[in-house]
Amino acid sequence: MNVRMLIVGAAVGAALWLVAPVRGQDKKAEGPSVNVTGCLAQGNEKNEYSIKDTAGKTYGLRAGSEVNLKAHLGHKITITGTAMQEKKKVKAGQVEESEHLRVSNLSMISTTCP
């Protein structure tokens, strides 16, 4: 009887050990990637940038550690990012962003914007 309990206990322990990392990954999972092409501008907060797509939708951008948005201010770029939750107040006279993205990749198209 003790051997059977030992085997069952080991099996349950192994199952929990394998399931824990998968559960942790689900919490870190973000939404689908979004690609936006437009001219990069300074955002309405420190370390925030914005981009307006061809449909006129404005996105607030925050860069991941591997992307330097500041170096591309005024450039036409394509970014890849994932949606992030952001709560903030818009000051009078500032453009309200439709959505906020965490940028994971940047491709420069041109050093000038039309």
C-alpha positions as CSV (number, residue, x, y, z in Angstrom):
1,M,0.0,0.0,0.0
2,N,2.8,2.4,0.8
3,V,4.5,1.9,-2.6
4,R,1.2,2.6,-4.4
5,M,0.8,5.9,-2.4
6,L,4.4,6.8,-3.2
7,I,3.7,6.3,-6.9
8,V,0.5,8.3,-6.9
9,G,2.2,11.1,-4.9
10,A,5.1,11.2,-7.4
11,A,2.6,11.3,-10.3
12,V,0.6,14.2,-8.8
13,G,3.8,16.1,-8.0
14,A,5.1,15.7,-11.5
15,A,1.8,16.8,-13.0
16,L,1.8,20.0,-10.8
17,W,5.4,20.7,-11.7
18,L,4.6,20.5,-15.5
19,V,1.4,22.5,-15.2
20,A,2.8,25.5,-13.2
21,P,5.0,26.9,-16.0
22,V,2.1,26.7,-18.5
23,R,-0.2,28.6,-16.1
24,G,2.5,31.3,-15.7
25,Q,2.8,31.7,-19.4
26,D,-0.9,32.4,-19.8
27,K,-0.7,35.4,-17.4
28,K,2.2,36.9,-19.5
29,A,0.4,36.3,-22.9
30,E,-0.6,39.5,-24.6
31,G,-3.0,40.1,-27.4
32,P,-2.2,39.7,-31.1
33,S,0.5,41.8,-32.7
34,V,-0.5,44.9,-34.6
35,N,1.5,46.5,-37.4
36,V,1.1,50.3,-37.9
37,T,2.8,52.5,-40.5
38,G,3.0,56.2,-40.1
39,C,5.1,59.2,-38.9
40,L,6.5,58.9,-35.4
41,A,5.8,61.9,-33.2
42,Q,6.4,62.8,-29.5
43,G,3.5,61.6,-27.3
44,N,1.7,63.6,-24.7
45,E,3.8,62.1,-21.8
46,K,7.5,61.6,-21.1
47,N,8.9,58.5,-22.9
48,E,5.7,58.2,-24.9
49,Y,5.5,58.5,-28.6
50,S,2.6,58.5,-31.1
51,I,1.9,57.3,-34.6
52,K,-1.1,58.0,-36.8
53,D,-2.0,55.3,-39.4
54,T,-3.4,56.0,-42.9
55,A,-7.0,55.7,-41.6
56,G,-6.3,58.6,-39.1
57,K,-6.2,56.4,-36.0
58,T,-3.6,57.6,-33.4
59,Y,-1.8,55.1,-31.3
60,G,0.2,55.9,-28.1
61,L,3.5,54.0,-28.1
62,R,5.7,52.7,-25.4
63,A,8.9,51.0,-26.4
64,G,10.3,47.7,-25.1
65,S,13.9,47.8,-24.0
66,E,15.1,46.6,-27.4
67,V,13.5,49.4,-29.4
68,N,14.8,53.1,-29.5
69,L,11.8,55.2,-30.7
70,K,13.5,58.5,-29.8
71,A,16.0,58.0,-32.6
72,H,13.2,57.8,-35.2
73,L,11.2,61.0,-34.3
74,G,9.9,62.5,-37.5
75,H,10.6,59.4,-39.6
76,K,8.1,57.3,-41.4
77,I,8.2,53.9,-39.8
78,T,6.3,50.6,-39.4
79,I,6.0,49.3,-35.8
80,T,4.9,46.0,-34.5
81,G,3.3,46.1,-31.1
82,T,0.7,44.6,-28.7
83,A,-2.1,46.4,-27.1
84,M,-1.6,47.5,-23.5
85,Q,-4.0,48.9,-20.9
86,E,-3.4,52.5,-20.1
87,K,-5.5,54.9,-18.0
88,K,-4.7,58.5,-18.2
89,K,-6.3,61.9,-18.5
90,V,-6.0,63.9,-21.8
91,K,-5.1,67.5,-21.3
92,A,-6.9,70.2,-23.3
93,G,-5.5,70.7,-26.8
94,Q,-3.8,67.3,-27.0
95,V,-4.7,64.4,-29.3
96,E,-6.3,61.5,-27.6
97,E,-4.8,58.2,-28.6
98,S,-7.3,55.5,-29.7
99,E,-5.1,52.7,-28.4
100,H,-1.8,52.2,-26.6
101,L,0.8,49.7,-27.9
102,R,4.0,48.2,-26.4
103,V,6.4,48.3,-29.4
104,S,8.4,45.1,-30.0
105,N,9.8,45.9,-33.4
106,L,10.5,48.9,-35.6
107,S,11.3,49.2,-39.4
108,M,12.2,52.6,-40.8
109,I,10.7,53.4,-44.2
110,S,11.9,57.0,-44.7
111,T,13.8,59.6,-42.7
112,T,11.1,62.1,-43.7
113,C,7.4,62.2,-43.4
114,P,5.0,63.5,-46.1
